[in-house]
């Protein structure tokens, strides 16, 4: 339900949260550690600096850090630039779907959207970073282009 940009923003901030003892962390290191294309991440990090979630320091020893503790940073704050949490169009193709003129599944879908928004407003970046540490789920492994090329020969 989230855009790819939102997923990347969350992954980058989780990486920063887990590695706060290394702050400031250069953008290239965040990109590499979180598995995000560096050019794409550069724009996201800039957005997060502009809205005040991150601060950046230039130079050889520069990089990014959270502006407030991860325990106080709600997922909603991170996602606001990338997601429209207000009125959304009907995902079932109804042009005029609202509380006033609901489609047949409007009430159920509205409940899903409200639950999602509550989750983002109540959940901190710290909570997610901690829960993912103990998660049994496996991460996708990036295959380097060079290794891929060697296998095909």
TASUL-V656964 format. One line per field, one symbol per residue. ss: DSSP state (H for helix, E for strand, L for the rest). psi: psi as a letter, one per 30 degrees, with the letter a starting at -180 (. if undefined). burial: b if it has 16 or more other C-alpha atoms within 10 Angstrom, else e. A space follows every 50 residues. Layout:
ss->???
psi->???
burial->???
//
This chain:
ss->LLLHHHHHHHHHHHHHHHLHHHLLELHHHHHHHHLLLHHHHHHHHHHHHH LLLEEEELLLLLEEEELLLLLLLEHHHHHLLLLLLLLLLLLLLLLLLLLL LLLLLHHHHHHHHHHHHHHHHHLEHHHHHHHHHLLLLLLLLLLLHHHHHH HHL
psi->flleeeeeeeeeeeeeefhffgkkkkeeeeeeefhkkeeeeeeeeeefee fgelllkllegaallkflkfffjkeeeefeffkjfbkllkfggkeijlee iklfgeeeeeeeeeeeeeeeefkleeeeeeefegkfkklkkkkkeeeeee ef.
burial->eeeebbebbbbbbbbbbeebeebbbbbbebbeebbbeeeebeebbebbbe eebbbbeeeeeebbbbeeebeebbbbbbbeebeeeeeeebeeeeeebbee eebeebeeeeeebeeeeeebeebbbbbbbeeeeeeeeeeeeeeeeeeeee eee
//
